[in-house]
Amino acid sequence: MALPHWKPRLRSAALLALSGSVLGLVVNAVRPHGLPLGYAALKQQGALDPVKRLVGEGKGVALATVQTAMREGTAILVDARPRQDYEAGHLVGAFSIPFNDFGAPFERFRRVFPRETSLIVYCGGGTCTDSVEVLDKLLAQGYVDVKLFPGGWEEWRKAGQPQEKGPDPLSQQKEQH
């Protein structure tokens, strides 16, 4: 009957763990620079915002960087918005890889642009995260230099920057089998 001897020890261990946890939370709460806890704290820090996460990781680029890349031809622009939004207006020279239809557009894109190509992905801007989804998929496919333009189409348009309309030039290519 060794079981009864375990009950008091188990109860003592649980009480000790609970006491330590409570004490730790109290100390954390009264410290001026305690650790942020909970959903609200993570949200405030931007940990739950994928755009802020990427910007914090140094993958975000500003409008001026996009303008320079376009002027100097140092990066390819990728529009992550749905095809109909792209066709209604997009950054000059951008290619369409919609977040909601990645497959075929990506296959056409990868045939033209090697994995070492510098890419800047954008979407509608503001709270849009379509570009984050496409950026993550491009990284997963082996592209190594992929940046995010968080201001996206909204910032570009408001700044009066050049734009064009129409279908993606790669969508005009015949599928290779």
MOJO-V78904 format. One record per residue. RES is the residue in one small letter. PHI is phi in radians with two decimals (none if undefined). PSI is psi in whole degrees, 0 to 359 (999 if undefined). Layout:
BEGIN
res=(RES RES)
phi=(PHI PHI)
psi=(PSI PSI)
END
This chain:
BEGIN
res=(m a l p h w k p r l r s a a l l a l s g s v l g l v v n a v r p h g l p l g y a a l k q q g a l d p v k r l v g e g k g v a l a t v q t a m r e g t a i l v d a r p r q d y e a g h l v g a f s i p f n d f g a p f e r f r r v f p r e t s l i v y c g g g t c t d s v e v l d k l l a q g y v d v k l f p g g w e e w r k a g q p q e k g p d p l s q q k e q h)
phi=(none -1.34 -1.04 -1.04 -1.20 -1.36 -1.04 -1.13 -1.18 -1.13 -1.11 -1.13 -1.13 -1.14 -1.13 -1.13 -1.12 -1.12 -1.08 -1.11 -1.14 -1.09 -1.06 -1.08 -1.14 -1.12 -1.05 -1.08 -1.18 -1.55 -1.24 -1.12 -2.13 -1.16 -1.26 -1.22 -2.21 1.58 -1.04 -1.07 -1.16 -1.10 -1.12 -1.08 -1.32 1.54 -1.15 -1.69 -1.79 -1.11 -1.18 -1.08 -1.04 -1.18 -1.08 -1.10 -1.47 1.45 -1.67 -1.55 -2.23 -1.56 -0.92 -1.06 -1.17 -1.12 -1.04 -1.11 -1.05 -1.15 -1.11 -1.63 1.17 -1.63 -2.63 -1.73 -1.60 -2.15 -1.63 -1.65 -1.31 -0.98 -0.88 -1.13 -1.20 -1.01 -1.14 -1.31 2.85 -2.70 -1.09 -1.02 1.49 -1.27 -1.90 -1.70 -2.29 -1.12 -1.06 -1.63 -2.70 -1.25 -0.86 -1.12 -1.04 -1.15 -1.03 -1.13 -1.11 -1.17 -1.22 -1.73 -2.00 -1.17 -1.14 -1.49 -1.11 -1.33 -2.17 -2.17 -1.82 -2.46 -2.43 -1.24 1.53 1.11 -1.63 -1.13 -2.08 -1.01 -1.14 -1.12 -1.06 -1.19 -1.01 -1.07 -1.18 -1.12 -1.09 -1.12 -1.50 1.78 -1.24 -1.86 -2.12 -2.11 -2.03 -2.06 -1.76 -1.13 -1.19 0.94 -1.00 -1.07 -1.15 -1.04 -1.13 -1.08 -1.43 1.23 -1.39 -1.09 -2.48 -2.46 -2.14 2.08 -1.27 -1.11 -1.07 -1.29 -1.24 -1.45 -1.29 -1.28 -1.19 -1.68 -2.02)
psi=(57 346 315 330 335 329 310 323 319 318 319 318 318 319 320 316 317 316 317 320 314 315 318 317 320 312 317 320 325 345 140 331 48 164 136 137 147 172 314 320 317 319 317 323 347 6 336 359 110 330 313 323 311 320 317 332 3 15 358 145 150 168 315 323 320 316 315 315 320 313 318 353 33 354 154 135 136 121 119 2 164 150 316 327 317 312 331 341 136 169 142 127 359 152 148 120 87 141 329 4 62 320 285 315 321 318 317 318 314 336 335 322 116 165 344 354 135 129 145 120 139 164 216 341 185 239 5 133 12 321 327 317 314 319 312 320 321 318 318 333 3 0 134 340 80 123 165 131 93 332 331 205 321 310 319 311 313 331 358 29 157 142 164 166 163 175 160 133 331 338 346 346 147 142 136 134 999)
END
